Amino acid sequence: MIGRDLDVAALTDLLDAHSVVTVQGPGGVGKTSIAQVVGDRLAAGGTSVHVVLLAAVRAEADLIGAVAAALGVGESDVRTSSLPRPFAPDLSERLGDALRGGDTLLILDNCEQVIDACAQLVDSLVGALPDLRVLVTSRSPLLIAAEQVYQLPVLPTTGDDSPGAELFTRRARSVRPDAVLDPAAVADLCGQLDGLPLAIELAAARIRVMSVDEIAAGLTERFALLRSADRTAPDRHRTLEAVIDWSWDLLDDDARVALRRTCLFPNGFTVAAAAAATGMRGAALMDALQALGDQSLLRAYDLDGRTRYRMLEMVREFGEAELVAAGERAEVVAAMSEWARDLCDDVRGRYRQVPDRELVAEVVGDVENLVWVLRQAVDDAPRGDAVETVVTVFPVIAVFWASRGLHAEAAAWAVRVIDALPIPRRDDERLREPWQLTAVVAAAHVLPVGNLRSMARASWMLRRLTRPDRTYLDPVDFLVALLSTRRMPAAYRIVLRGLQPGRPDLVRWAALSIRFNIRENIGDLDGALRDSIEVARLAGRPDSFTAAMTDMTTASLLGQRGQWGAGVGPLRAHRGTIRRTRGRRRRPAGGRVHRRVTAGSRPAGRGA
């Protein structure tokens, strides 16, 4: 990291002496980059490091759920009874457990938009965990007693070999290796840019078509315009705004459209998502994305073999301002909602044909984007296409969370979804199944937390959606019929009827899954084991997460019968499936967990 060795050393020393250190500085100064370098250095020394990226979190009520999801505290473990351990309704109760034990560093990046919630969370964590250290990056301090603030300086720009000049030269050479770079002119230009690393990098991208002197002259004009427009803005804010604004003016119309219409994606986007948001296709879209990359306004990266694009937060803020000024925000939100519905419809439609790991790989990068769309739709329901968006997107997100054990995330959203939805129409056959899945998934998650009001509303929806003639023909209708009953004996009769000869395999699979849990709970281990083995046979997808969980249940039942050796086989067979579906933790040198996760999924209050 150019010019930051002393800062890295200083931050490392501060973390040795203090439990909370905040890296403070203006946007574009490099707070995120230096926090990641410090985290990598400590992880290499054996510290357990958890990095939570909070740029996508916009509401303070989202913070604890976002951090909990990033730390994996919602992950269920399996008891000897094979049933998941009940999850805590308040995720904050389990954060301490996830961070307790040994030398641990928690990095909370980009906290300024939720600074009060971050302050409360950090204060409570360090008060309860004496071995925990927290590194925060923010434009504002936490203002808590344990905090030590480190003001991250801009890069020095004095001298031809200054860090600022070195950064400009490296970036310029990567764009145009044969460019003529006069060291004195480069140093003067970096001084104009106040030593802000982001501004220097954006300006260096101009070297593709301009000389250093031409870049400097253009910036001088930009600064004059900005100072005359807003004399109250801080100088460094005007510097960065000038550079981004100039990059914007150098874009053609298609590239401008691409920037302002993709900036709402909180967690980056794929080419397909960009096409949906912009309306562009093929070469025109790729040329626009390439133009944004050439101006350093967009960065490409790979996730599970798929190319994605991400904007820096300052560029996203600029793009959103341009989007609002163009009067296109509502149109883009509608386009993103359609993209989300199409993605979730496609995932649900291919579930029986495609291995889980492939579907998970497609969904994992866009979970935060889907949650953003869901939040807009819940706030807008029942207007327009909002209801269709909610019932199409929520089941996919909730099942994804459940597959990773994040049941509290699904439960928190289930309450809000159920409260927001209107009365379902009996004659809307096109949306009947998404409605059913939404109500079934919501009911399954609000029941364990004892939310009787939401459970009653979900059951009422299911009774309106039930089709008695299809109860034993379709597994979703079968589950709807079960959840629509008010008494256990009636529900058990439906289960037994679902096991009658001639029923479709998926209906028998659902009925057996319920019966083996009932049998286990009443102590009939032999009967439960027979049902569990039959469930695994009917699943028909040996690589699926469902099959893996079934075999884990079989292993648990064998263990309860004292057949430990026989129970090892099913566990080993699905170890890879569980890891691929739930996600793998990256282990750095020193063997300790080092997670880098983008967080921000739990719902805030209405209007967030």
C-alpha positions, 0 to 999 in steps of 0.5 A: 500500500503506497505511502501507508507503512507508518499509518499501518504501524501506528494503527497496529500499535494503537490496537495493541494498547486500546480496545477500540480504534477508529480510522477517521477521515474524509471520503476517498482518503483510503480508510477501507484499504488501510483497515484491510491491510491492518486486518491482513497483517494481524490475521497473518500473526494468528489473530482471528479477524472478522471484517464486516463491510457496512456500506450497504447498511442504510438504517440503524435498525439493520446494523445488529442483524447485518453484523450477526449475519456476517459473523454467522451467529444465526447458524443453527447447530444440530443437537442430539435430537437432530432438530436445530437449536432454537434461534434467539429472536434478539441476534445481539444476544449471540454476537458475544458468543461468536466473538468470545475466546482468544485474540479477536479483531472485529473490523466495522467498515463504513460506519458513518451512516449508522454511527449511533447504532455502531457506537452502542454496539461497539460499546456493549461488545468491548464492555463484555469481551475484554479480549476483543478489539474493534477497528472502525472506519468512519467519517465521524467518530463513535464518541465512546469512552473506549475509543481512540481516534486515528486521523488518517492523513492524506498522502504527502505530495511534496517532492517528485518521489512523494507517495502521492506522485508515486501513486499517480505514476503507477496508475498512469503507467497501468493505463498508458505505459508510454505516457510522458510523466514529468515528475515536477508536474505530477507532484504539482497535480497531486498537490492540487488534488490535496493528496486524496488517493481516490482523487489521484487515481481518478485523475490518473485515469485521464492520462489515457487521452490527456497530458499531465498539464492538460489534466491540471488545467482541466482541474483548475477550471473545475475547482473554480466552478465548484468554489463559486457554486458552494463556498461552504463545502470543505476543500477536500469534498470539493476536490473529490467532487470535482474529479468525479464530476469531470470524469462524468463529463468525459463519458458518452451518453451510454456510459452516463446512463449506465452509471446513474442507472446501476448505482442503486445496486448496493452490492455490485451487479452482473452484466444481466442486472446492468442490462435490466437496469439500463435497458442496454444490451450486447456491445452497447452495454459492454462498451458503456461498462468498459468506459466506466472502468477506463475512468476508474468509476467502476471496478470488475471482480470475480465471484464464483467464476462470474464477473461482477462490477462494483462502484466505490461508495463516493461514486455511487452517491454521485450517481444517485444524485444524477439519477434523482436529477434526471427524474429516473429513480422510480423507473430504475427501481421498477426495472430492478424489481423486474430483474429481481422477480425474473432472477427469483422465478428462474431460481425457483423454476430450476430448483429440481433440475440444477444442483444447489451449489449452482443456484447458491452461487447465482444468488449469493452475490445478489442477496443484498441487492434482492433485499434492497428490492424487497425493502422497496416493495414492502414499503410500497405494498400494495401499490403497483407491482410491489405485491408481486415483487414481495411474494416472488423475492421473499421466499428465495431470500428466506430459503437461502438464509435458512440454508445457511442457518440464518433463521432470525434474518428470515423471521425478522423479514417474515413479520414485516412481509406478512404485515405488509401484504394485502388480502390474497385474491382467490382467482389469481392463479399466476401468483397463487404458488408464490403467495403460498410459498411466501405464507408457508415460509413466513409461518415456518419462521414466525412460529418458533419466535412466538409471534402469534399475530403474524402466525394468525395472519399467515394462516388466514392467508393460507386458508384463502389460498388453499385448494382442497382438490390439490392437497395430495397432488402438489407438495406446496398445496399439501403444506398449505393444507397442513398449516391451515388446520387448527388442531394437531389431530387434523394435521396428523390425519393429513400427514397419514393420507399423504402417505397413502399408496399412489401419492406423488413422490414429492407429497410422500417426501413432505409427509414422511419428513414431518412424520419422522420428526413426530416419531423421533419426538415421541421416542419411536427411533426405529420408525423415525429411522425408517422414515428418514431413510425413505425420505432420502430415497425420495429426495432424488437429489443426492447433491442437494442441501435438503438431502444433506440435512436428511442424512444428518438426521439419519446420522443423529438417529443412528447415534441415538441408537448407539450405532456410531460407526454407521452414523459417520458415513452419512455425515462424511458424504455431505460434508462438502455439500454443507460447506458449498451451500453455507459458504466456506471461511477463508483461513489466512496464515496462522490458521485463524478465521479471517472473514470479509463479508458485505453486510446489510440484510435485516429489515429496518422500520417502515420507510427505511 
